[in-house]
Amino acid sequence: MYTQIIENQTFDQERALYGSNGLAAIHCSFDGPADGESAFKECRSIRAESCFFNLRYPFWHDTGLEIQDCQLTELCRAALWYSRDIRITDSHLHGIKALRECRDIRMASCDVRSAEFGWFCHNLAMVDTHVEGEYFMLRSTNLDFQNVTLNGKYSFQYIENSVFENCNFATKDAFWHAKNVMVRNSVIKGEYLAWYCENVTFENCLICGTQPLCYCKNLKLINCRMEDTDLAFEKSQVEATVNSHVVSIKNPLSGSIRALSAGSIIQDDPQSNCKIQLG
């Protein structure tokens, strides 16, 4: 597959390996005084193994990327844009905007520290990965996450057609305007969860934080638990089974909510026509 192999070399010039096809770079460094950008722009069938990336925009307009055991530093900003058929394993992605407008991506055992990561991406599978960053995965579709931990605000806004399992998210304003999403066996901690979402289901999840799940359409909670969740479900169309105490429920629009107990139930809006059962 790889017709050319380069090892133990350093590149710092502009577009150092532009247009390469069938190239494997092993133990190479993309760094130096020339401060060149776009090392692998417009390439096909590229493998980067145990490489160090300290310059900007290394993988743009590429098809067929394998990135394994690589270090992409804070200075390696906007690392992967407009690319497809990507495999990233055992790597550190620490530059801002590391992944954007890409598709057909598989990530495993990575460490991501990147604000604005994953915008406008499609068909992304992520497993066993830790993420830190704000506005994670904005307007992306067909996400399949397994055992992902996240710490950052404003995550998964406007995403569609996605599944999350065995994840742990600490994130404010997550899943706003999300559509057709399933979250299973996961922990979601943060304020104002999933406002304005549509066709979103939480199954066997722990949900923590103030004012969750408001203004939702076709929202479902199946065997979930809630902690510190006051003023929940305002103006939402909801079917919920909550196996715990809820601090307060405020004016759910329609459907039914069954909870173990509630500190207070506020139904002072004449449009609120939701059946609420405790015990």
N, C-alpha and C positions, 0 to 999 in steps of 0.2 A: 504493500500500500504506500509506503514511504520510500520514494526513490532517492531522497537525499537526507542524510543525517549529519547534523552539526553538533559538536559537543565542546563544552568548556570554552565558549567564546563570549566576548562582550561586544555589544552593539549600542551605539549611542547616536548614530546618524539618522536623519529624517528618512522615513519609509525604508528602513534598513532591509527588510525582506519582502518588499511590496510585490504582490502578484505571484507569490510562490505557490506551487502546486505539488503536494506529496512530500512535504518537508517535516522532519522531526527535529526539534531543538531540545537537547538534553544538557542539563547543568549549564545553561547559558544565562547571561546577565544582560538586561536591557537597561542600561544606566551609563552616565558619563557626562563629560563637559559639553559635548555637542548638543545635548538636551533635545534630541530629535524625537518627533512624534510619529505615531501610526506605523509601528514596526511591521505588523502583519496585515496591512490593509489590502482588501481585494484579493484574498487568498482562498485556496481550496485544499482540503485534506491536510490539516496542520495538527501536529502534536507538540505540545509544550510540556516537558517533564522535568520536574525539579529545577524550574527556572525562577529568576528574580526579575520582577518588573517594577521599575521605579520611574518610568516615563509615561506620558499621557497617550491615551487612545490606541492601545496596542492592537485590538481586534475589532476592526470596523469592516462591514460589508464582506464578511467571510462565510463560507459554507463548509461544514465538516470540521469542527474543532474538538480536540481532546486536550484538556488542561488538567494535569495531574501533579499533585504535590508541589504546587507553585505558590510563590509569595507575590501578591499584588499590593503594593504599599499604599499609604495615604496619598502619595504623589502620583500614583497611577490612577488618575481620574477618568471617568467615562470609559472603562476598559473594554466593554463589549457592547457595541451598538450595531443595529441593522444586520445582525448575523443570524444563522440558522443551523440546525443540526449540531448541537453543542453538548459536550459531556465535560463536567467539572467535578473532580473528586479530590478530597484530601487537600484542599487549597484554602488560602487566606485571601479574601477580597476586601480590602480595607480602603479603597478610594471611593469618593463620592460618585453617585450615579453609575455604579459598576455595570449594570445590565439594563439596556433600554431598547425597545422595539425589536426584540429578538423573538424567535420562535423555535419550538421543538428542542427544549433544553432539559437535561437531566443533571441534577446536582446531588452529591452525596458526601457526607462527612466533611462539610466545609465550615469555615468561620467567616461570617460576613459582618463587616462594620462599615456600613455605607448608607448615608442618607439618600433618599430618592432612588432606592434600588428597585429594579424590576418594573419600571413603568411601561405600559403598553406592550406587555409580553404575552405570548400565546403558547399554550401547551408546555407548561413547566412542571416537572416533577422534582420534588425536593425531599430528601430523607436525611435523618440524623445530622441536622445542621443547626447551628446557633446563629442568630441574627440580631444585630443592633442597628437601629436607624429609623428615621422619621419618613413618613409617607411611603411605606413599604408596599410594593406591588400595585400601585395606583392604576386603575383601568385595565387590568390584565384579565385574561380569560383562560379557562381550562387549566386551573391549578390543581395539583394533586400533591398534598403535603403529608408526610408521615414523620412523626417524632421530630418536629421542629420546635425550637424555643425562640421566642422573640421578645425583645425589650425595645419599645419605641412607640412614639405617638402616631396617630392618623394612618393606621395600617389597613390594607385591603379595602380601600374606598373605591366604589364603582366597579368592583370585580364581578365576574359572571361565571356560572357553570363550573364550580370548583368544589373540591372535597378536602377536608382536613381531618386527620385522625391522630390521636395520641400526641397532641401538641400542647404546648404551654405558652400562652401569650400574655404578656404584661403590656397593655397598649390602650391608650385613650382614643376615643372616637373611632374605634375599629368597625369595619364592615358597613360604613355608611353607604347607602344606596346600592348595596350588594344585591345581586339577583341570582337565584337558582344555586344556592350554596348549602352544603351539608357539613356540619361540624360534629364529630363524634369523639367521645372518650377524651375530652380535652378540658383544659383549665383556661379561662379567659378572665383576666383581671384588668379593670380599667373603667373609667367613667364613660357614660353616654354610649353604650354599646349598640351598634347596629341600628341607628335611627334611619328611617326612610328605606329600609331594606324590603325586598320582595321575594317570596318563596325561599325563605331561609329556615333551616331546621337545625336545632341543637339537640343532640341525643347523648344522654349519659355524660353531661358536662357540668362543671362547676363554674358558675357565673358570679363575679364579684364586682361591686362598684355601684356608684350612685346613678340613678335615672337611666337604667338600661331599656332597650327594646321599645322605643317610642315611635309612633307614626309608621308602623310596619304593616305590610300587606301579606297575608297568608304566612304568618309566623307560626312556627311549631317548636315547642319544647317537650321532649320526651324523656321522662325519668331524669330530670336535671335537679341540681341543687343551687341555691342562691345564698350569697352572703353580702351583707351591707348594701342590699339593693332596695333603696327607697324610691318612691315615685315611679315604679316600674310600669311598663306597658301602656303608657298614655297614648290614646288615640290609635291603638293598634288593633288589627284584626288578628286574633291569636287563638290557638289551641295549645294549652300548656298543662303539663303535669309536673309539679315541683315538689320534690320529696324533702322539703326543708321549710324553715321559716322565711317569710318575706317581710322586710321592714315595713313597706307600704306599697299599695297598688293604687294607681291613680287613673281613673276614667278610661279603662280599655274600651275600645269602640265596639267590638263584637266578638263572638266566639265563646270560649269557656276557659276558665283557669281553675285548676285544682291545686291547692297548696296545703302543706301540713298545718301552717298557721300564718297569721299576718298581724303585724303591729297595728296597722290601720288600713281601712279600705275607703278610698275617696271616690264617690260617684255623685258629684254635684253638677255634672254636665248632662243635660237631657238627651244628648246623642249617645251616651254610654249605655250600651245594651248588651253587656257581656255577663255571662253567668259565672259567678265566683263561688267556689265551694271550698271550705276549710275542713281539715281533719283527716 
